[in-house]
Amino acid sequence: MSKVNHAVFLVADISGYTKFMKEHEISLNHAKQIIVRLLKAMINAVKPPLTVAELEGDAVFFYAPSSENNLPKTAEMLKSQIISLFNAFKKELHT
């Protein structure tokens, strides 16, 4: 019998990314740097069990491995991290 692995997934996506990039076409390099800073702020705000799986454009794909019995507890732990991610993003946005 094979072991079944479980995880909780979280995608942090920057809404308005396409509009932001189009509005800043002249200074596209600067716009990209801003997006990178915002993504890094969110990445630096996470704590275990949350792990970065992949970066894709304006989004960070996170996951938290969990056993089947611990899924509710893992999901509950991630709720507070969602607030931390948002606050890190907001803080970086205003610097």
HUZI-V814299 format. One record per pair of residues at least 24 apart in sequence whose ideal C-beta (glycine too) atoms are under 10 Angstrom apart, sorted by the first residue. I is the first residue (numbers start at 0). J is the second residue. D is the distance in whole Angstrom. If there is no record, write none. Layout:
i: [I:I]
j: [J:J]
d: [D:D]
//
This chain:
i: [3:3:4:4:4:4:5:5:5:5:5:5:5:5:5:6:6:6:6:6:6:6:6:6:6:7:7:7:7:7:7:7:7:7:7:7:7:7:7:7:8:8:8:8:8:8:9:9:9:9:9:9:9:9:9:9:9:9:9:10:10:10:10:10:10:10:10:11:11:11:11:11:11:11:11:11:11:11:11:11:11:11:11:11:12:12:12:12:12:12:13:13:13:13:13:13:13:13:13:14:15:16:16:16:17:17:19:20:20:33:33:36:36:36:36:37:37:37:37:37:38:38:39:39:40:40:40:40:40:40:40:40:40:41:41:41:41:41:41:41:41:42:42:43:43:43:44:44:44:44:44:44:44:44:44:44:45:45:45:45:45:46:46:46:46:47:47:48:48:48:48:48:49:49:49:49:49:49:49:59]
j: [66:67:64:65:66:67:63:64:65:66:67:68:69:70:73:48:50:52:61:62:63:64:65:70:73:48:49:61:62:63:64:65:69:70:71:73:74:75:76:77:52:60:61:62:63:77:45:49:52:59:60:61:62:63:74:77:80:81:84:52:53:55:58:59:60:61:62:37:38:41:42:44:45:51:57:58:59:60:61:81:84:85:87:88:55:56:57:58:59:60:37:38:41:56:57:58:59:88:92:57:57:56:57:58:56:57:57:56:57:91:92:88:91:92:94:87:88:89:91:92:88:91:87:91:84:86:87:88:89:90:91:92:94:80:83:84:85:86:87:88:91:84:87:84:87:91:80:82:83:84:85:86:87:88:90:91:77:80:83:84:87:76:79:80:83:76:80:72:73:76:77:80:73:76:77:80:81:83:84:84]
d: [9:7:7:9:9:9:10:7:5:6:5:9:8:6:8:9:9:9:10:5:6:5:6:9:8:8:8:9:7:5:8:6:10:7:10:5:5:10:9:6:8:7:7:5:8:10:9:7:10:8:8:4:7:8:10:6:8:7:8:10:10:9:6:7:5:7:10:10:8:5:9:10:9:10:9:6:5:8:7:8:6:9:10:8:9:9:6:4:8:9:6:8:9:9:4:7:9:8:10:9:9:7:4:8:9:8:9:10:9:9:9:10:6:9:8:9:6:10:5:7:9:9:9:8:9:9:4:6:9:7:4:8:9:10:9:5:9:10:6:5:8:9:9:10:7:9:8:10:5:5:9:7:4:8:9:9:9:6:7:7:9:9:9:7:8:9:10:10:6:7:8:9:9:8:6:6:10:10:9:9]
//
